[in-house]
Amino acid sequence: MDFFIADTHFDHADLLGNNDFAPRPFESVTAMNSAMLTAWADRVDDNDVVYHLGDIAMNPEHVPTNARVLALLQDLPGRIVFIKGNHDYQALFKYLAAHDPGWHNQAKFSFHAVGTIIKDDHTQFILTHYPLMLGIAKQTLNLHGHIHHSMVPVATNLNVGVDAPERALLETPLPWGSPLAAAEIHALAAAKKIWLDKRN
């Protein structure tokens, strides 16, 4: 099964508490990290693939150590495909690749500098960190992150970040920090279209 997430911002202390950008109601980065790690482990099986669409981690100095990021990620279930975010960097990707813990006799981590495309249920998922303006595109969705506090007012743009406002459109709320399953992406696309049509 495929899952999607973005903007975990592990160790990012500036996001804690009430703020206008990405309010995270935790008293410490340890509690915030734990909530995301638990939400991931509760949903993802070790045979699954998780597409992480950027902005993995930041510490208070905004420069996470490579070893620290590896320690957070290496025991998470599933294979992880990373799309580079604006707070990620090639040196981190190289470190993760060099210290890959392995996954079913292959690499656990793979990396894309800009984005990638997969298909699910006759729909093309264009996976990027930044939202794309696709224009008229049939059976195509842009899954992205980057925007924490507002949503792109286009039904085919779906923010999969942990803080994404689109998550409130899901019929069944998920625990905070949960990766989204592909079936939930399709449901979210339909719900966002209805929500936008009602507003217009």
C-alpha positions in Angstrom: 0.0 0.0 0.0 1.1 3.6 -0.7 1.0 6.4 1.9 1.8 10.1 1.6 3.1 12.7 4.0 5.0 16.0 4.0 6.4 18.7 6.3 7.0 16.5 9.4 9.6 19.1 10.5 10.9 16.7 13.2 12.7 18.6 16.0 11.4 22.0 14.8 10.9 23.8 18.1 9.7 27.1 16.6 6.4 25.3 15.5 5.5 24.3 19.1 2.4 26.0 20.6 0.1 28.5 19.1 1.3 30.3 16.1 -0.1 31.6 12.7 2.1 29.3 10.6 1.8 25.7 11.8 0.5 25.5 15.4 1.5 22.3 17.0 0.0 21.7 20.4 3.0 20.0 22.1 5.1 21.1 25.0 8.3 19.7 23.5 9.8 18.4 20.2 10.1 15.1 21.9 6.3 14.9 22.3 5.7 16.2 18.8 8.2 13.7 17.3 6.7 10.9 19.3 3.1 11.7 18.0 4.3 11.6 14.4 6.4 8.4 14.8 3.5 6.7 16.6 0.9 7.8 14.0 3.2 6.5 11.2 3.9 3.2 12.9 0.2 2.7 13.7 -0.8 3.0 10.0 2.1 1.8 7.9 3.0 -1.9 7.5 6.6 -2.8 6.8 5.6 -3.9 3.3 4.2 -0.4 2.5 5.8 2.5 0.7 5.6 6.0 2.2 6.2 9.0 -0.1 7.6 11.9 2.0 7.1 15.1 0.1 9.7 17.2 1.8 10.8 19.1 4.9 11.9 16.1 7.0 13.4 17.7 10.0 14.8 20.9 11.6 16.4 21.5 15.0 16.3 24.9 16.8 19.3 26.0 14.9 17.5 25.0 11.7 20.3 22.6 10.7 19.5 19.0 11.8 22.4 16.6 12.1 22.4 13.8 9.6 22.8 11.2 12.3 19.9 12.6 14.2 17.6 12.4 11.2 18.7 8.9 10.4 17.9 7.8 14.0 14.4 9.2 13.6 13.7 7.4 10.3 15.6 4.1 10.3 13.2 2.1 12.4 9.9 3.4 10.8 8.0 0.7 9.0 8.0 0.7 5.2 10.2 1.9 2.4 10.5 5.7 2.2 10.7 7.7 -1.0 11.8 11.3 -0.4 11.0 14.4 -2.5 13.4 17.2 -1.6 11.8 20.1 0.3 13.1 23.6 0.8 14.4 22.6 4.2 16.1 19.4 3.0 19.5 19.2 1.4 21.5 16.9 -0.8 24.1 16.2 1.9 21.4 14.7 4.1 20.1 12.5 1.2 23.7 11.3 0.6 24.1 10.5 4.3 20.9 8.6 4.4 21.8 6.7 1.3 25.3 5.8 2.7 23.8 4.6 6.0 20.7 3.0 4.5 19.4 0.3 7.0 18.0 -1.8 4.2 14.5 -3.0 3.5 13.6 -6.5 2.2 17.0 -6.9 0.6 16.9 -3.5 -1.1 17.4 0.1 -0.1 14.9 1.5 2.5 15.4 5.1 1.2 15.2 6.5 -2.3 15.3 10.2 -3.3 14.0 12.6 -5.9 15.4 16.2 -6.2 12.2 17.7 -7.7 9.4 15.2 -7.8 8.1 11.9 -9.3 4.9 10.5 -10.8 3.0 7.4 -9.8 -0.4 6.0 -10.8 -3.1 4.8 -8.5 -6.6 3.7 -9.6 -6.3 5.2 -13.1 -5.2 8.5 -11.6 -1.8 10.1 -12.0 -0.3 11.4 -8.8 2.3 14.1 -9.4 4.3 14.2 -6.2 6.2 17.5 -5.4 7.1 19.6 -2.4 5.8 22.8 -3.9 2.2 22.9 -5.3 2.0 23.0 -9.1 -0.5 24.8 -11.2 -1.6 22.0 -13.6 -4.4 23.8 -15.5 -6.9 21.4 -17.0 -5.7 18.0 -16.2 -7.9 14.9 -16.3 -7.4 12.1 -13.8 -4.3 13.9 -12.4 -3.7 15.1 -8.9 -0.8 17.1 -7.5 0.1 15.9 -4.1 2.4 18.4 -2.3 3.4 19.9 1.0 5.1 23.2 1.8 2.0 25.2 2.7 1.1 24.7 6.4 -1.7 27.1 7.2 -3.8 27.4 4.0 -4.9 25.4 1.0 -4.5 26.0 -2.7 -8.1 26.8 -3.9 -7.8 24.1 -6.7 -9.4 20.7 -6.3 -6.6 18.9 -8.0 -3.9 20.2 -5.6 -3.9 18.2 -2.4 -1.6 19.1 0.5 -0.5 16.0 2.4 1.5 17.8 5.0 0.8 17.0 8.7 -0.6 20.5 9.2 -2.6 20.7 6.0 -6.1 22.2 6.3 -7.4 19.7 3.7 -7.1 17.0 6.4 -10.2 18.5 8.1 -12.2 17.6 5.0 -11.8 13.8 5.6 -15.0 12.1 6.8 -13.1 10.2 9.4 -10.5 12.3 11.2 -7.0 10.8 11.5 -4.6 11.1 14.4 -2.4 14.1 14.0 0.7 13.3 12.0 -0.7 10.3 10.2 0.4 9.5 6.6 -2.5 9.4 4.2 -3.3 6.2 2.4 -4.0 6.3 -1.4 -7.7 5.6 -0.9 -7.8 8.7 1.4 -6.2 10.8 -1.2 -9.1 10.0 -3.6 -11.7 10.7 -0.9 -9.9 13.9 -0.1 -9.9 15.0 -3.7 -13.7 14.4 -4.0 -14.3 16.2 -0.7 -12.2 19.2 -1.6 -14.0 19.6 -5.0 -17.4 19.6 -3.2 -16.1 22.1 -0.6 -14.7 24.4 -3.2 -17.9 24.2 -5.3 -20.0 25.2 -2.3 -17.8 28.2 -1.7 -18.0 29.5 -5.3 
